[in-house]
Amino acid sequence: MLVTYLIVGAMVTSLVLMQVNLRLGSPLLAIVERWLRWLILTFGGAQICREWNLIDRPYWVLALVFFVAWFLIETLYNWLAISAHSLSSLPLFPRYSVNATGEEWPVQPRLLRAREWLRAEGFRQVQALKAEIGSGVFLRVSVYHDAQSLMRVQVTFIPQGNGSVSVCYAVTTVTTDGARYLTDNLHIPFGGFYPENWFVERRPWCRSLPRLLARHRARLDRAGMTGVPFTTEPLADFNAVQRELDQINTELGFLHPAGKREDLGKFTHEGRYRVWKEIWMLNYLGRSARYE
């Protein structure tokens, strides 16, 4: 009876988190909700089998079977989704354009507070951009520089399927030796490769912009690196980066050559595996499969 009450309590908690996250679009709440759902199916399925005498096996064996079964079902779903994206016309590295509508910042108190914090810290907006990732669906980006233009903060607003908007931050510094240091909290799976002179740290758990900036500065200080001012406007830099990432991931076997993508899809077999691994780790562990 106690197990039944715990399962019901977990179901109620999961439903509450789901409703709250419809407004917040928080990847952290989404991780908790996914684990709750997995555990509910695991122990709920075992409990039903035991209560209804469907299978004459120990409870822990039934729970293990349902745990593994959900992992396999979700793996199949994600693999099919990756294959569909690979064969679709949706761009993997979308091209950015200037967002002249002035609507890049959603009118939400928590997001507007982040904008006010940037202004208070001496960051100024240098450009607003957007990139189409689907039919009429756009990533909206607001780009800020510090007073010396040594640090670039990219604020990206990501539309969610439930209608909410999730916000992610990326902090970039180009050093005197040409290296690019990037610290972000993106929770969008990538799984590909970065150029050798890039030093990327992804921290999806860190949802605070001040903490992310502090982490970025600490990385630069630890490496003894000094930044140089950005002289290229964000639009040109972002699109150049997209082309570079497409090229290097094609050369390293993550993507098929452009001429073969119509027949074989964008991702190679290794690329699909890397994306699947990235999705699983982001969805359930809140961390990227890549490490600096």
Residue frames as qw, qx, qy, qz and C-alpha x, y, z in Angstrom:
[[0.000, 0.884, 0.467, 0.000, 0.00, 0.00, 0.00],
 [0.326, -0.762, 0.099, 0.551, 2.87, 2.37, 0.80],
 [0.394, -0.085, 0.594, 0.696, 4.35, 1.84, -2.67],
 [0.176, 0.649, 0.663, 0.329, 0.99, 2.71, -4.24],
 [0.161, -0.927, -0.244, 0.235, 0.78, 5.96, -2.29],
 [0.398, -0.551, 0.339, 0.650, 4.32, 6.87, -3.29],
 [0.347, 0.212, 0.684, 0.606, 3.53, 6.22, -6.96],
 [0.048, 0.825, 0.542, 0.150, 0.37, 8.34, -6.78],
 [0.298, -0.852, -0.035, 0.428, 2.30, 11.12, -5.05],
 [0.414, -0.285, 0.506, 0.701, 4.96, 11.01, -7.75],
 [0.260, 0.506, 0.683, 0.458, 2.26, 11.20, -10.44],
 [0.084, -0.927, -0.357, 0.076, 0.71, 14.28, -8.84],
 [0.387, -0.699, 0.210, 0.564, 4.13, 15.91, -8.48],
 [0.428, 0.026, 0.628, 0.649, 4.93, 15.15, -12.11],
 [0.158, 0.725, 0.597, 0.305, 1.67, 16.73, -13.29],
 [0.222, -0.924, -0.151, 0.272, 2.31, 19.85, -11.17],
 [0.437, -0.483, 0.398, 0.646, 5.85, 20.20, -12.51],
 [0.379, 0.322, 0.670, 0.550, 4.58, 19.80, -16.05],
 [0.041, 0.877, 0.459, 0.135, 2.02, 22.58, -15.60],
 [0.339, -0.841, 0.054, 0.418, 4.53, 24.90, -13.92],
 [0.472, -0.288, 0.523, 0.649, 7.06, 24.30, -16.68],
 [0.382, 0.655, 0.574, 0.309, 4.52, 25.26, -19.33],
 [0.019, -0.993, -0.114, -0.022, 5.11, 28.83, -18.14],
 [0.432, -0.788, 0.346, 0.272, 8.76, 28.68, -17.13],
 [0.785, 0.581, -0.213, 0.026, 10.27, 26.51, -19.87],
 [0.313, -0.755, 0.569, -0.084, 12.98, 25.43, -17.41],
 [0.682, 0.339, -0.645, -0.067, 15.28, 22.60, -18.55],
 [0.019, 0.285, -0.822, 0.493, 15.97, 21.76, -14.90],
 [0.620, 0.060, 0.449, -0.641, 12.31, 21.16, -14.13],
 [0.791, 0.359, -0.309, -0.387, 12.07, 19.17, -17.34],
 [0.382, 0.370, -0.830, 0.166, 14.89, 16.88, -16.16],
 [0.270, -0.098, 0.752, -0.593, 13.15, 16.25, -12.82],
 [0.727, 0.233, 0.162, -0.626, 9.85, 15.60, -14.60],
 [0.684, 0.393, -0.570, -0.229, 11.49, 13.09, -16.98],
 [0.186, 0.258, -0.889, 0.330, 13.04, 11.14, -14.10],
 [0.468, 0.040, 0.568, -0.676, 9.74, 11.12, -12.24],
 [0.772, 0.315, -0.146, -0.533, 7.95, 9.81, -15.33],
 [0.538, 0.373, -0.756, -0.013, 10.56, 7.07, -15.77],
 [0.012, -0.150, 0.855, -0.496, 10.30, 6.00, -12.11],
 [0.617, 0.130, 0.318, -0.708, 6.50, 6.11, -12.21],
 [0.788, 0.327, -0.365, -0.372, 6.44, 3.79, -15.22],
 [0.368, 0.355, -0.836, 0.199, 9.07, 1.55, -13.63],
 [0.071, -0.021, 0.831, -0.552, 7.47, 1.05, -10.22],
 [0.599, 0.202, 0.188, -0.752, 3.89, 1.61, -11.39],
 [0.700, 0.287, -0.539, -0.370, 4.18, -1.12, -14.03],
 [0.322, 0.171, -0.892, 0.268, 5.72, -3.52, -11.52],
 [0.284, 0.039, 0.621, -0.730, 3.02, -2.71, -8.97],
 [0.703, 0.219, -0.087, -0.671, 0.21, -3.34, -11.47],
 [0.627, 0.252, -0.723, -0.140, 1.73, -6.68, -12.45],
 [0.165, 0.090, -0.865, 0.465, 1.98, -7.72, -8.80],
 [0.402, 0.104, 0.444, -0.794, -1.45, -6.45, -7.72],
 [0.755, 0.290, -0.084, -0.582, -3.24, -8.06, -10.67],
 [0.722, -0.211, 0.657, 0.048, -1.10, -11.22, -10.60],
 [0.668, 0.683, -0.131, -0.265, -0.14, -10.75, -14.24],
 [0.635, 0.514, -0.541, 0.196, 3.44, -12.02, -13.95],
 [0.848, -0.528, -0.044, 0.013, 4.78, -14.32, -11.24],
 [0.667, 0.347, -0.260, 0.606, 8.20, -12.73, -10.73],
 [0.452, -0.478, -0.370, 0.656, 9.85, -10.83, -7.84],
 [0.085, 0.941, 0.263, -0.196, 9.00, -7.14, -7.62],
 [0.253, -0.731, 0.358, 0.523, 12.57, -5.99, -8.22],
 [0.426, 0.031, 0.752, 0.502, 12.75, -8.08, -11.42],
 [0.262, 0.747, 0.596, 0.133, 9.53, -6.55, -12.73],
 [0.083, -0.937, -0.029, 0.338, 10.77, -3.04, -11.89],
 [0.373, -0.472, 0.558, 0.571, 14.07, -3.69, -13.68],
 [0.409, 0.336, 0.751, 0.394, 12.23, -4.96, -16.76],
 [0.155, 0.894, 0.421, 0.015, 10.03, -1.87, -16.94],
 [0.264, -0.820, 0.192, 0.469, 13.05, 0.39, -16.33],
 [0.380, -0.232, 0.678, 0.585, 14.96, -1.14, -19.24],
 [0.347, 0.555, 0.719, 0.235, 11.82, -1.25, -21.43],
 [0.078, 0.949, 0.224, -0.208, 11.29, 2.51, -21.09],
 [0.299, -0.651, 0.439, 0.542, 14.94, 3.15, -21.88],
 [0.389, 0.061, 0.781, 0.485, 14.61, 1.09, -25.08],
 [0.251, 0.758, 0.599, 0.063, 11.31, 2.72, -26.07],
 [0.035, -0.942, -0.012, 0.334, 12.71, 6.22, -25.61],
 [0.384, -0.433, 0.596, 0.556, 15.91, 5.25, -27.42],
 [0.390, 0.362, 0.756, 0.381, 13.85, 4.07, -30.40],
 [0.133, 0.904, 0.397, -0.084, 11.79, 7.27, -30.36],
 [0.190, -0.844, 0.226, 0.448, 14.88, 9.49, -30.22],
 [0.438, -0.191, 0.698, 0.533, 16.64, 7.50, -32.93],
 [0.343, 0.595, 0.675, 0.270, 13.63, 7.85, -35.23],
 [0.006, 0.959, 0.185, -0.212, 13.46, 11.59, -34.47],
 [0.328, -0.637, 0.446, 0.536, 17.16, 12.01, -35.28],
 [0.430, 0.129, 0.758, 0.473, 16.71, 10.08, -38.54],
 [0.236, 0.804, 0.540, 0.080, 13.72, 12.24, -39.46],
 [0.110, -0.927, 0.063, 0.353, 15.67, 15.42, -38.75],
 [0.453, -0.373, 0.600, 0.544, 18.62, 14.09, -40.72],
 [0.345, 0.312, 0.754, 0.463, 16.44, 13.54, -43.78],
 [0.112, 0.864, 0.456, -0.183, 14.42, 16.75, -43.40],
 [0.433, 0.659, 0.122, 0.603, 15.10, 20.10, -45.01],
 [0.412, -0.909, -0.066, -0.010, 15.55, 21.79, -41.62],
 [0.439, 0.711, -0.414, 0.361, 19.01, 23.41, -41.39],
 [0.803, -0.318, -0.357, 0.357, 21.48, 22.03, -38.90],
 [0.404, -0.316, -0.085, 0.854, 23.45, 25.28, -38.92],
 [0.234, 0.832, 0.499, 0.061, 20.83, 27.93, -39.73],
 [0.391, 0.329, 0.084, 0.856, 21.80, 31.26, -41.25],
 [0.181, -0.618, -0.466, 0.607, 21.26, 34.33, -39.10],
 [0.186, 0.593, 0.337, 0.707, 19.73, 37.60, -40.22],
 [0.029, 0.118, -0.338, 0.933, 19.12, 40.92, -38.52],
 [0.153, -0.596, -0.784, 0.079, 15.99, 41.01, -36.39],
 [0.072, 0.224, 0.055, 0.970, 14.53, 44.43, -37.06],
 [0.416, -0.578, -0.583, -0.392, 11.17, 43.79, -35.34],
 [0.093, -0.502, 0.426, -0.747, 12.43, 44.65, -31.85],
 [0.814, -0.326, -0.009, -0.481, 10.64, 41.67, -30.29],
 [0.600, 0.306, -0.718, 0.176, 13.62, 39.52, -29.30],
 [0.030, 0.137, -0.751, 0.645, 12.98, 39.90, -25.54],
 [0.385, -0.498, -0.737, -0.248, 9.78, 38.17, -24.34],
 [0.274, -0.570, 0.163, -0.757, 7.81, 40.23, -21.85],
 [0.812, -0.376, -0.445, 0.036, 8.45, 38.07, -18.79],
 [0.371, -0.905, 0.161, -0.136, 9.69, 39.49, -15.47],
 [0.815, -0.399, 0.318, 0.274, 12.48, 36.92, -15.01],
 [0.702, 0.356, 0.296, 0.541, 13.85, 37.64, -18.51],
 [0.114, 0.901, 0.077, 0.411, 13.54, 41.39, -18.21],
 [0.588, -0.785, 0.180, 0.071, 15.50, 41.22, -14.95],
 [0.809, -0.074, 0.320, 0.487, 18.35, 39.54, -16.84],
 [0.436, 0.676, 0.229, 0.548, 18.32, 42.39, -19.37],
 [0.234, -0.940, 0.031, -0.248, 18.42, 45.00, -16.62],
 [0.771, -0.531, 0.233, 0.263, 21.29, 43.14, -14.95],
 [0.725, 0.267, 0.274, 0.572, 23.31, 43.23, -18.18],
 [0.165, 0.841, 0.121, 0.500, 22.77, 46.95, -18.49],
 [0.510, -0.851, 0.095, -0.085, 23.72, 47.52, -14.86],
 [0.818, -0.326, 0.298, 0.369, 26.96, 45.57, -15.40],
 [0.063, -0.700, 0.358, 0.615, 27.96, 47.81, -18.30],
 [0.401, 0.123, 0.808, 0.413, 26.99, 45.53, -21.20],
 [0.361, 0.491, -0.022, -0.793, 25.42, 47.19, -24.22],
 [0.750, 0.379, 0.541, -0.044, 23.33, 45.60, -26.94],
 [0.130, -0.470, 0.524, 0.698, 25.13, 45.58, -30.28],
 [0.369, 0.127, -0.646, -0.656, 22.74, 43.60, -32.47],
 [0.673, 0.078, 0.560, -0.477, 19.53, 41.58, -32.49],
 [0.226, 0.297, -0.808, -0.455, 19.45, 38.52, -34.74],
 [0.803, 0.063, 0.389, -0.448, 17.17, 35.65, -35.67],
 [0.091, 0.316, -0.882, -0.337, 17.56, 32.31, -37.40],
 [0.800, 0.040, -0.095, -0.591, 14.79, 30.19, -38.88],
 [0.194, -0.310, 0.926, -0.095, 14.90, 26.62, -37.55],
 [0.284, 0.337, 0.898, 0.002, 11.59, 25.48, -38.98],
 [0.068, 0.542, 0.578, 0.606, 8.62, 26.67, -40.94],
 [0.222, -0.767, -0.164, -0.579, 8.03, 30.08, -39.38],
 [0.757, -0.626, -0.130, 0.135, 9.85, 29.10, -36.16],
 [0.389, 0.753, -0.275, 0.454, 12.78, 31.32, -35.20],
 [0.665, -0.361, -0.307, 0.577, 15.60, 31.40, -32.71],
 [0.054, 0.938, 0.066, 0.336, 15.83, 35.00, -31.51],
 [0.746, -0.138, -0.214, 0.615, 19.17, 36.27, -30.28],
 [0.075, -0.987, 0.006, -0.141, 20.18, 39.44, -28.50],
 [0.797, 0.147, -0.193, 0.552, 23.94, 40.12, -28.51],
 [0.304, -0.952, 0.016, -0.025, 25.75, 42.25, -25.93],
 [0.654, 0.381, -0.339, 0.559, 29.34, 43.45, -25.53],
 [0.534, -0.638, -0.291, 0.473, 31.07, 44.62, -22.37],
 [0.012, -0.943, -0.007, 0.333, 32.53, 48.14, -22.20],
 [0.183, -0.638, 0.595, 0.454, 35.79, 47.13, -23.93],
 [0.799, 0.402, -0.217, -0.391, 34.14, 44.70, -26.40],
 [0.057, 0.477, -0.875, 0.063, 36.36, 41.94, -24.99],
 [0.207, 0.112, 0.942, -0.239, 33.43, 39.74, -24.02],
 [0.420, -0.049, -0.454, -0.784, 30.34, 38.88, -26.04],
 [0.336, 0.122, 0.808, -0.468, 27.15, 37.68, -24.36],
 [0.327, -0.058, -0.677, -0.657, 24.64, 35.90, -26.56],
 [0.424, 0.120, 0.640, -0.629, 21.10, 35.64, -25.17],
 [0.246, 0.009, -0.799, -0.549, 19.11, 33.08, -27.16],
 [0.583, 0.074, 0.417, -0.693, 15.35, 32.63, -26.86],
 [0.091, 0.087, -0.948, -0.294, 14.27, 29.13, -27.85],
 [0.665, -0.087, -0.064, -0.739, 10.58, 28.44, -28.59],
 [0.252, -0.112, 0.940, -0.202, 9.25, 25.28, -26.96],
 [0.165, -0.214, -0.855, -0.442, 6.63, 22.92, -28.32],
 [0.175, -0.594, -0.745, 0.247, 4.22, 23.86, -25.52],
 [0.084, 0.874, 0.302, 0.371, 4.31, 27.54, -26.47],
 [0.493, -0.830, 0.025, 0.261, 6.70, 28.68, -23.74],
 [0.488, 0.786, -0.282, 0.255, 10.09, 30.25, -24.33],
 [0.840, -0.412, -0.021, 0.353, 13.36, 28.99, -22.87],
 [0.161, 0.952, -0.250, 0.069, 16.37, 31.28, -22.54],
 [0.905, -0.124, 0.026, 0.406, 20.01, 30.26, -22.86],
 [0.063, -0.959, 0.229, 0.158, 23.21, 32.26, -22.50],
 [0.882, 0.179, 0.042, 0.434, 26.58, 31.97, -24.21],
 [0.217, -0.927, 0.189, 0.241, 29.69, 33.99, -23.29],
 [0.850, 0.371, 0.092, 0.362, 32.51, 34.25, -25.84],
 [0.218, -0.883, 0.282, 0.304, 36.02, 35.66, -25.68],
 [0.828, 0.491, -0.076, 0.261, 38.62, 35.59, -28.47],
 [0.640, -0.660, 0.115, 0.377, 42.14, 35.64, -27.00],
 [0.041, 0.842, -0.380, -0.380, 45.36, 37.22, -28.26],
 [0.256, -0.323, 0.856, 0.313, 46.56, 33.89, -29.70],
 [0.425, 0.111, -0.568, -0.696, 43.35, 33.43, -31.74],
 [0.143, -0.190, -0.961, 0.137, 41.69, 30.90, -29.43],
 [0.444, -0.383, -0.237, -0.775, 37.95, 31.14, -28.83],
 [0.056, -0.062, -0.859, 0.505, 36.71, 30.51, -25.30],
 [0.489, -0.290, -0.384, -0.727, 33.01, 29.76, -25.09],
 [0.010, 0.098, 0.859, -0.502, 30.98, 29.10, -21.95],
 [0.461, -0.167, -0.324, -0.809, 27.26, 28.44, -22.38],
 [0.385, 0.012, 0.789, -0.479, 24.28, 26.76, -20.79],
 [0.571, 0.202, -0.430, -0.669, 22.61, 25.59, -23.98],
 [0.580, -0.057, 0.765, -0.274, 20.45, 22.51, -23.57],
 [0.763, 0.523, -0.095, -0.367, 20.06, 21.95, -27.33],
 [0.846, -0.177, 0.442, 0.237, 21.82, 18.71, -28.37],
 [0.322, 0.799, -0.402, -0.310, 24.72, 19.10, -30.77],
 [0.927, -0.108, 0.356, 0.047, 27.08, 16.13, -30.48],
 [0.731, 0.640, -0.039, 0.233, 29.42, 17.35, -33.21],
 [0.732, -0.118, -0.069, 0.668, 32.98, 18.67, -33.25],
 [0.036, -0.982, -0.035, 0.182, 34.45, 22.10, -32.61],
 [0.558, 0.717, -0.301, 0.290, 37.60, 23.58, -34.18],
 [0.771, -0.071, -0.415, 0.477, 40.86, 22.83, -32.39],
 [0.245, 0.209, -0.262, 0.910, 41.30, 26.44, -31.27],
 [0.516, -0.520, -0.177, -0.658, 37.89, 26.45, -29.58],
 [0.202, 0.031, -0.840, 0.503, 37.64, 25.76, -25.85],
 [0.510, -0.363, -0.339, -0.702, 34.00, 25.05, -25.10],
 [0.052, -0.065, -0.864, 0.497, 32.39, 24.40, -21.76],
 [0.452, -0.378, -0.465, -0.660, 28.67, 23.67, -21.68],
 [0.047, -0.042, -0.771, 0.634, 26.90, 23.95, -18.33],
 [0.328, -0.418, -0.607, -0.591, 23.18, 23.28, -18.89],
 [0.471, -0.542, -0.642, 0.267, 22.57, 23.13, -15.12],
 [0.269, -0.337, -0.186, 0.883, 23.73, 26.73, -14.66],
 [0.158, 0.725, 0.602, 0.294, 20.68, 28.87, -15.45],
 [0.231, -0.892, -0.146, 0.361, 22.04, 32.05, -13.83],
 [0.547, 0.766, -0.018, 0.338, 23.73, 34.55, -16.14],
 [0.193, -0.881, 0.382, -0.200, 25.88, 36.09, -13.35],
 [0.766, -0.384, 0.513, 0.045, 27.20, 32.64, -12.36],
 [0.842, 0.403, 0.269, 0.238, 27.86, 31.72, -15.98],
 [0.308, 0.892, -0.161, 0.290, 29.80, 34.95, -16.53],
 [0.454, -0.747, 0.469, -0.123, 31.78, 34.32, -13.34],
 [0.886, -0.066, 0.440, 0.132, 32.61, 30.82, -14.56],
 [0.686, 0.664, 0.098, 0.282, 33.76, 32.19, -17.92],
 [0.025, 0.913, -0.316, 0.259, 36.02, 34.76, -16.28],
 [0.685, -0.535, 0.492, -0.044, 37.44, 32.07, -14.00],
 [0.900, 0.241, 0.297, 0.211, 38.30, 29.91, -17.01],
 [0.469, 0.812, -0.089, 0.337, 40.17, 32.78, -18.65],
 [0.281, -0.837, 0.409, -0.231, 42.03, 33.60, -15.46],
 [0.853, -0.290, 0.433, 0.027, 42.99, 29.96, -14.90],
 [0.826, 0.379, 0.255, 0.331, 44.34, 29.70, -18.45],
 [0.396, -0.527, 0.131, 0.740, 46.11, 33.07, -18.17],
 [0.370, 0.429, 0.590, 0.575, 44.37, 34.30, -21.31],
 [0.024, 0.487, 0.136, -0.863, 43.67, 37.89, -22.35],
 [0.486, 0.627, 0.608, 0.018, 40.86, 38.80, -24.71],
 [0.205, -0.064, 0.330, 0.919, 41.00, 41.06, -27.73],
 [0.390, 0.393, 0.241, -0.797, 38.17, 43.40, -28.80],
 [0.534, 0.435, 0.715, 0.118, 35.56, 42.08, -31.21],
 [0.005, -0.407, 0.284, 0.868, 35.88, 43.98, -34.47],
 [0.165, -0.131, -0.798, -0.564, 33.40, 41.96, -36.54],
 [0.552, -0.153, 0.111, -0.812, 29.70, 42.56, -36.10],
 [0.548, -0.095, 0.772, -0.307, 27.80, 39.57, -34.63],
 [0.800, 0.450, 0.148, -0.369, 25.86, 38.84, -37.84],
 [0.571, 0.647, -0.502, -0.065, 28.98, 38.27, -39.92],
 [0.089, -0.472, 0.834, -0.271, 30.72, 36.40, -37.11],
 [0.681, 0.016, 0.601, -0.418, 27.79, 34.07, -36.40],
 [0.834, 0.487, 0.018, -0.258, 27.31, 33.12, -40.05],
 [0.385, 0.655, -0.647, 0.058, 31.05, 32.58, -40.51],
 [0.327, -0.333, 0.813, -0.348, 31.02, 30.30, -37.46],
 [0.812, 0.215, 0.373, -0.393, 28.06, 28.34, -38.85],
 [0.730, 0.601, -0.301, -0.124, 29.94, 27.74, -42.13],
 [0.128, 0.594, -0.764, 0.216, 33.09, 26.71, -40.24],
 [0.551, -0.170, 0.711, -0.402, 31.18, 24.25, -38.06],
 [0.861, 0.382, 0.128, -0.311, 29.48, 22.72, -41.10],
 [0.569, 0.657, -0.494, -0.005, 32.82, 22.30, -42.83],
 [0.033, -0.505, 0.810, -0.294, 34.73, 20.79, -39.92],
 [0.661, -0.035, 0.620, -0.421, 31.92, 18.38, -39.02],
 [0.844, 0.479, -0.071, -0.232, 31.78, 17.21, -42.61],
 [0.404, 0.650, -0.633, 0.120, 35.54, 16.67, -42.68],
 [0.165, -0.374, 0.821, -0.399, 35.50, 14.71, -39.40],
 [0.273, -0.085, -0.934, -0.215, 32.68, 12.39, -40.43],
 [0.186, 0.296, 0.657, -0.668, 29.86, 13.77, -38.30],
 [0.539, 0.594, 0.182, -0.568, 28.00, 14.96, -41.41],
 [0.719, 0.326, 0.522, 0.322, 27.73, 13.58, -44.91],
 [0.246, -0.108, 0.324, 0.907, 29.17, 15.75, -47.71],
 [0.352, 0.392, 0.170, -0.833, 26.65, 18.31, -48.97],
 [0.439, 0.268, -0.589, -0.623, 26.16, 16.46, -52.26],
 [0.357, -0.056, -0.931, -0.044, 25.09, 13.25, -50.50],
 [0.150, 0.068, 0.628, -0.760, 22.78, 14.69, -47.87],
 [0.603, 0.104, -0.140, -0.778, 19.67, 14.58, -50.03],
 [0.766, 0.067, -0.595, -0.235, 19.96, 10.79, -50.36],
 [0.609, -0.018, -0.701, 0.371, 21.76, 9.80, -47.13],
 [0.457, -0.832, -0.314, -0.003, 20.64, 12.58, -44.79],
 [0.019, 0.911, -0.295, 0.288, 22.79, 15.06, -42.90],
 [0.520, -0.631, 0.550, -0.171, 24.18, 12.78, -40.19],
 [0.479, 0.327, -0.813, -0.056, 26.48, 9.83, -40.69],
 [0.771, -0.339, -0.536, -0.061, 25.88, 6.73, -38.56],
 [0.532, -0.110, -0.458, 0.704, 28.48, 7.96, -36.07],
 [0.066, -0.242, 0.037, -0.967, 26.87, 11.38, -36.10],
 [0.624, -0.418, -0.379, -0.540, 23.45, 9.92, -35.24],
 [0.740, -0.297, -0.535, 0.281, 24.95, 7.99, -32.35],
 [0.350, 0.024, -0.307, 0.885, 26.68, 11.11, -31.00],
 [0.308, -0.331, -0.121, -0.884, 23.46, 13.13, -31.23],
 [0.734, -0.398, -0.492, -0.246, 21.49, 10.34, -29.48],
 [0.645, -0.193, -0.491, 0.553, 24.07, 10.25, -26.67],
 [0.109, 0.153, -0.147, 0.971, 23.93, 14.03, -26.32],
 [0.505, -0.407, -0.312, -0.694, 20.12, 14.00, -26.15],
 [0.762, -0.372, -0.529, 0.032, 20.09, 11.32, -23.45],
 [0.539, -0.123, -0.404, 0.729, 22.72, 13.03, -21.32],
 [0.062, -0.222, 0.018, -0.973, 21.07, 16.45, -21.59],
 [0.582, -0.393, -0.410, -0.582, 17.58, 15.07, -20.92],
 [0.827, -0.435, -0.354, -0.048, 18.49, 13.02, -17.86],
 [0.723, -0.265, -0.219, 0.600, 21.85, 14.22, -16.54],
 [0.013, -0.985, -0.134, 0.111, 21.74, 17.87, -17.55],
 [0.341, -0.684, 0.450, 0.461, 25.20, 17.79, -19.02],
 [0.609, 0.649, -0.327, -0.316, 26.75, 17.65, -22.44],
 [0.985, 0.002, 0.113, 0.134, 28.44, 14.52, -23.75],
 [0.603, 0.591, -0.176, 0.505, 31.41, 16.68, -24.76],
 [0.595, -0.724, -0.074, 0.341, 34.13, 17.85, -22.45],
 [0.187, 0.944, -0.271, -0.026, 36.77, 20.51, -22.87]]
